Amino acid sequence: MSGRASETFDYVIAGGGTAGCVLAARLSEDASKRVLLLEAGPRDWHPFIHIPAGFLKLLDAPSVNWRYRTEASPHTGSRAINFPRGKVLGGSSSINGLVYARGHASDFDHWAQAGCRGWAYDDVLPYFRKSERYAGGDARYRGQDGPLDIVDYDEKPEITEAMVAAGRRLGYPVIDDHNAAEQEGISYYQMTRRGRWRANAARAFLGPAARRANLVVRTGALVERIVLEGRRAVGVDYVRGGREYTARAAAETIVSAGAVGSPQILQLSGIGDPEGLAGAGIEPRIDLPGVGENLQDHYAARLSWRVIKPGASFNDRARGLALGAEIAKFIAHGSGITTYSSGVLAGFLKSSPDVANPDLQFVVVPGSFAANRLGALDVDPGMTVGVYQLRPDSRGHIRATSPDPKAPPVIQPNYLAAPKDCDVLVAGLRMARGWVGQPDLDALRDGEILPGPDVESDEALLDYVRAYGSTVYHPVGTCRMGGDAMAVVDDTLRVRGVADLRVVDASIMPRIVSANTNAATMMIAEKAADMICGRSAPAVPESRGLETN
């Protein structure tokens, strides 16, 4: 396009979030290749990014968050639900709750069984390990010298220890590491943290690569479209500082803008369902109807109880003189509640003995939140158990509404549209009540705050879930990997029908993983980098072929 400044790189990466940072770092390891990373948001300089508990202040921060909202749905009380996505270098790894959880081994075996060759658990395990620096784990499963620092809780709150005891009383397994041989059971969450500070993808991966002459990182760069010459991608058009640019890719163009941004960029480029594109005022170029479809996310409901023991709840420790003491702990020792993630104790459990693998995730926090919203602590002390179904059947979509890249797309997750999702989530609420109701917590907790003891029938519980549930920020699947007509990328993550174009991020997941999604997103980018460069997978010590269902 005339008037655009143009330059050429070997690889152009559209999106500087989790996957983009990993890719840029790994591809630039080859000094003969020039790599450009484009990110619409700013550098990760916001102070609350780096203080772990600061994520509570970033869930609606316009400087680092796209602040999307879903379309209203009758299945969730006709509400528009906040849908945060990171708009900053490091993407959602810069604003998330720091939880590191991979998912169940069978998740990846099911990808392979669905036709995604090379994506079984034994294929992806080397790439989880490659990223990790986790001290003390089983080296057959865990990495110990990667760039991403992962740490355990060094303080175990009284409430969560009581929950461990209560879980044992109920017969739930208690395990040390849900990212190793077995996921099922109760364990403490692990955090992406280096010392007292958050370890986001920008710090962990781009930081060590920052001085490479062949790596260029540009923030404040909004990608408008992929530049196509026939059925070949040759780069991207973008705007930065009010000026228009074209970045040409001599080797490949890679879209890594996440489950919302990647399908939107493809659609803005004329790649997608022709009828839908034309309806949005976009000229159709490549007929690929699956772009933006298959949206999956975890939808959570939260239960909370009043805590009667002084000092046991975070609510007591987050105000007044107690907060001053916590800040002093952070400054002096890098410890205390300001270093905590969004979850303290995890439960990966089955809703029924008939289920082969855990289908519910529980998040136990020794604190309660105002009006059932994360980000604002309740005035009085409490505790919270969040519950979500791990493998939802409901599917939604992302659709561009205009040729304008600044116009937010339609986001319709269709939460709870599938009856099974409703049944499993209601079963999870009952399990949470039974867990917290054990005598091990009698000296700590009092009455139920939310949804309250009067909400008892399955119908009433489901009404509560519909009216007050929310996303836990795990959207995936909108550029699905596969070999059928609705797949967007093949098993090498190449966009079907377009040469020299790949999508690399959480949008390629055929089915959502059974956990938080950031760890799996890093794995995808690690594996993609080796595929792009023609490298073999790293070795795994004593690879054992874990038995999965």
N, C-alpha and C positions, 0 to 999 in steps of 0.2 A: 504494500500500500504506500503510495507516495506520501512524503513528509515524515515517514517513520525512520528513526535511526535504526540501523540494523547491524548485528554482529553475529558471529558464528561460534558455536561451541560443539563439542562432540555430543554431550548429553545435556538436554534442557529438562529440568525437573520443575513441574508446575505444582507448587505447594510445599511449604517448609514446615509441615507438621511433623508428627512422630515418624511416619514412614519416609518423608522427604529428607529429614535430617539424617536418618540411618543410611539411606541411599547415597546422599551427597558425600557423606564421609567414606563409605565403602568404595564407591566408583572413583573417587579422587585419589585412592591409594595408588592407582596407576598414574604416575606422573606424566605419561605421554597423552593423557586424555584431559581435555578441558571440560569442566562441569559448571553449569549455572544452576543455582537454586533460587527460585522466586517465591517470596512469601508476601501475601497481601497485608499482613499485620506488621507491627513493629518488632524490634529486637526484644528479647525477653528480659527487659530491664525493670519491669514493675516490681517493687519490693515484695509484694505479697506472693509473687510467684515462688520466691526462694524460701520463704518461711513456710514449712509444711502446712500448718493449720491455716495459713493465709488463703487456701483454696476457698474457704467459706466466703471470702470477700470478692472472689473472682467469678462466681456463678452468674453474675449479671453485670459485670464490669465492661462498659462499652469500649474501653481502650484496648482490651485483649480478647474480647468475646464477640462472636457474630450475633449473639442474642436472638437466635431464631425462635419462632413459636410454631407449634404444630397447627394444622387445621383442626377445627372442632370435630368431634366424632360423637355419635349417640352412644357408643360403647363406653365412653369415659365422661359422662355427664355433660356432653356438648361444650366442653371446655377447650380453649386453646392452651396448650401446656408448654411451659418454658423448655427450650431445647438448646442448651448451651453447646457451643463448639469453639475451640480455641482459634483466635485470630491473632496469632503471635508466633514468633519463631519457636519451634517446639510443639506448636499446635495444642491439642488437648492434653498432651503430656505436661504442658506448662500450667494448666488450670485444673487438672483432675485431682482426685483424692489420694494419689500416690500408691494405690494398691497394685501389687504385682501378683497376678494369678493367671496361670496359663490356660486352664480348661482341662477337661478330661481327655485322656489319651484316645478314647474311642471317637471323640469329635473329629479328629484328623483321619482316623481310619475310615470313618463314614464319608469324608470328602473323597478319599481315594476310591472307595467302593462306588461312589456316584459318578466315577469317570475322570476324576482329577488325578491323573497319574503323577506320582512323585510327591504326594502331599499326605501320605499316611504318617502315623506317629513316628515310626522309626526314621522317616525321611525328614521330618521337621525338627526332631529332638536336637540334632547337631546345631541348628540355628538358634534355638532357645539358649543352649549352652554357650554359643559363641558370643552372645550379647552380655552374659551375666558375669558379675563379680560378686559371688555369694559365698561367704566364708562358712566352712563347716558342713556344707551339704554333701550328700552322696554324689561323688564325681561321676557316677554312671548316668546321673540325671541332671546334675547342676553344674553350671560353669563357674569357674573361680578366678579367671583372669581376663574377663571381657571388660568393655568400657562402662557398663551400666551397673552402678552400685545398688545392691539390694540388701536390706538389713532387716533383722528381727526386732521386735519390741524388747527393750531391756527393762522396762517397767511393766508389770502385769497388774492392772487395777483390781481392786477387791471385788468389784461387781463381775468382771469377766472371769476371775478365778472361781467365783461362786457359780457362774454359768457352766464352767467346765465340770465342776463337781455335780451340778444338776444334770448335765448331759450324760455323765457316767452312770448316774442313778437310773436314767432312762434307757441305758444300753447303747448310747451313741458311741461309736469309736472315737478315741482321742488320739490324734496323730501329731507328729512334729512338723511335717512339711507337705502341704497339699500340692506342691509343685514337683514332687518326686514320684515314688512308685505308686502311691495310692492317693486319690483325691478324697474319697468318702470319709467324713468324720468332722470333728471339731478341732480347730487349730487356730493359732494366732495369724493374722494377716502379715504379709511381708510388704515392705515399703521400698520405693525407689528413692533412696535418700543417700547423700554423701555427707557424712558427718551430721551436722545439724541442718543442712540445706537440702532442698529438693534436688533430685537428679533427674532432670527432664531430658528429652532426647537432644535438645540443643546443647546442653552442657555436657552430657555424656559422650555424644558422638561428634557433633560439630566442633566442640571445644578443642579436642586434640588435633583436629584437621584445620583449624582456623588459619594457620600460617602457610598452608600450601598455596603455592603460586598458581596452581591449576584449578583452584576452587574459588568461585565467585558467588557470594551470597548477597542477594538484593532484597531488602525488606520494603514494605510500602509499595509492592509491585502487584497490581491486580491483573491477573490473566483474563483476557477478554475472550480468546478463542484459540483453538489449535489451527495452525496454518496447514491447509491441505492442498496438495497438487495432485489432482485426480484422487486416487485411493491411497495416497502416501502422505504421512505426516512429516512436515519438514521444519517444524518449530512452533512457536506461539507468538501471538500478539499480546502485548501488555501495556498498561499505563502506569507511570510512576512519576510522582511530583508534577502532575498535569501534562506530562509529555508522553507521546506515543512511541513505542519501540516494537521491533520484531527481533526475537531471538531465534536464530536458525540452528537446527540440530543436524550435524553431519552424520551422526550415528543413529540416535534414537531420541524421541520425545517421550517423556514419562509423566503421567498425570498422577499426583499423589496428594490430592486435595481433600481426601476423606470421603466418608459415606454420603455427605451432602454435596461437597464441592466438586468431587470428581464427576458424578453424573451430570451436574449442572454444566461443567465446562464442556463435556462431550456434547450435550444438547445445544449449548450456545454455538458449537462448531458445526451443527447440522448432523450430528451423529445420534440416532435414536429412532423413535417411532415417527414415521413421516407425518402422519395425521396430527399427532400431538405437537410436533414441531411447527407445522404450518399454523395450527391454532394459536401458538404463542408468537407468531410473526417471525419465525426463524426458517430460513430456506433449508429444506432437507437435502443432505448430501450423501449420507450413508444410512441405509435401512438396517437398523439394529434395535428391534422393539424392546429388548430387555433392559435398555439403559434407564436407570432410575426405578425399575421395578424391584421386587423381592426385598424391600426394606424390612429389616428385623431389628428389634431392640428389646432390652429387658425392662419390664414395667414393674415397679415396686410399690408395695404398701408398707406403711410403718406403724408399729404399735409402740406405745410408750406407757411407762409406769412411774408413779411418784417414788422417789428415793427418800427414806427417812433417816438414814445414818449420815450425820454431818461429815462433809468432806469426801464422801464416796463418789459423788456425782461431779462431772466436769462443770456443771452449772455453778457449783460452789467455788470451783477453782478458777473460774473465768471472769471474776468480778472483784473489784476493790483491792484490798491488801493481798488477798490470795492470788489475784492475777499478777500483782507486782512481784510476788515470790516466784511465780511461774516464768515471768520474763527474766528475772535474775538467774533462774536455772538455765534458761536458754542461752543467756549471754556467757555465763560462767562455765557451764558444762555441756551445752548442746543437748539438754534433756528436758523432760516435762511435757505438758500437754500441747505446747506450741510445736512440738516435733511429731505429733501424731497424724496419722492419715485419716481418711473418711471412715474407715472401719478398724476396729480393734480385734474382735474375735470373729472368726469365720465358722460357719456351719455349712458344709456341702452334704446334704442329706436327701433321703428318698421320701417322697410323699406317700409311698405304699411299698410293702415288701415285694409286690409284683413288678416293680420298676427295676430294670437291669442296673442302671447307674444313677447317681444323684441327679434329681431334677429340680431341686430347690437350693437356693443360696440364702443364707441368713447372715446378716451384718449386725453385730452387737456393739453398741456404743454406750459407754457409761455417761450419757448425757441425753437431754431431751430438747426438742426444738419447738419454737413458737408456731402455733397454727399448723403443725405437721410439716413445716418447711425447713429444709436444711438451709443454713446460713444465718438463722436468727435463733439464738438460744432462748429457751423458756426462762421465765423469771424464777420459778421454783425448781429445785433439783429433781432430776428424773433420769431414766434410762430408756433406750430405744432399741428395738429389734426390727430391722428392715428385712423384708421377705420378697424374693422374686423367683419366678419360674425361669429355669435355665434354658429350656429349649422350646420357646413359644412357637405355636403353629400359625399365629396371626401374621399377615404380610401387608406391607404398605408400599408407598412410593414417594419418590422425589421428582418433581417436574418443574422445569424452567417455565416462567410465566411471561418472559419478555426477552428480546435480544439484548437488553441492557444487563451487563454482568453485575451491576450494583443492585438489581432488583432481586429480593430474596425469592427462592423457589417455593413452591407448594411442598410442605412436608406433612404427609399423612401416614402415620405408623399403623393405624387401625388396631391399636392396642385392644385386647380382650374381644376381638371379633370372633375368635375361635372358641367354642364352648370348652374344650379341654383346658385352655389357658385359664379360664375362670375357675374350673374345678380344682386344678392344681394349686392355684394361688390361695383359694379359700382353705384348702387342706393345710397349706403352709401357715396361715394365720392361726389355725387351731393348734398346730404343732408348737408355734412360738408361745402361745398362751400356756400350753402344758409344760413347756420347758421353764419359762419364768415362774410358773406356779409351784415349782418344787420347793421343799422345805429348806434347801440350801440357801435360798434367798430371803427367807422369812425375816431375818434381822436387818435386811437392807431395803426391801421394797415394800410399798404400800399398795394402794389401789391403782387400777388401770386408768390411764388418762384417755388414751386413744386406742381403739375407737370407743372404749368404755364398756362396762359390764352389761349394759342393756342391749348392746349389739351382739346378738347371740345366734340367731338362725343363719343358715347358709345364705338365704336371700338378703338378710340385713348386712352380713359381712360383705357380700358381693356388691351391694349398693355402696357401702363404705369404700371399697376398693375402686369402684368406678368414679366416685365423687372426689376422692382425695389422693389416689395413687399418682405416681409420676414416673418419668423416665429415670434410669440411673446412668444415662449418658453413654450407651453402648451401641449406637447405630452401626449396622453393617449390611453388606449384601447387595448394594444397589448397582454394582458392576460385576455381577456374579460370574465366577469361574465355572466352566463346564464345556460340554460339547454339543448341547442341544440348541434349538433355534432361539431360545430366550437367554442363552448365556452371552455375556458381553466379552469376556476374555477367555482364552484357552488356558491349558495348564502351564504354559510358560508366561502367562499374564499379558500376552499380546492381544490387542483389540481385534476381534474377528472382522476380517474384511478390510483392514487398514494396515498398510505396511509401516514399519518403524514407529509404532505407537504401542505403549503399554500403560496399564493402570496398576499401580502398586500401593495398596493401602487396605484398610478394613473393608472397603466396598467390594473387594473380590471374594470375600468369604461366601461359599455356597450356603452354609448354615452357620448361625451364630455359635460361638464357642460357649462352653458351660462354665463361664466365669467372667470376670472383667476382661475387656478386650484389648487393652493397651499392650500387654505382653505379646499376644498373638500378632498384633500389628507390627511390632518390631521384628518378630520372627519372619513374617512375610517379606519385609524389606530386606532382611539379611539374606534370605534364600533368593529373592529376586536379583540382588546384586551379584551373587555367584552365577546365576543363570545368564545374566546380561554379559558378564565377563568371561563366561565359559570355564568357571572354576569348579572343582569338585567339592563336595560337602566335607566339612571338617570331620575328623574321626571322633568316635565316641568310645570311651574306655569300656571294654567288656560289654559291648552292645548286646542286650539280652532279649530283644524281641518281646516286649511287654505284652502279656495276654490281655486283650480287651474284648469288649462285647460290641 
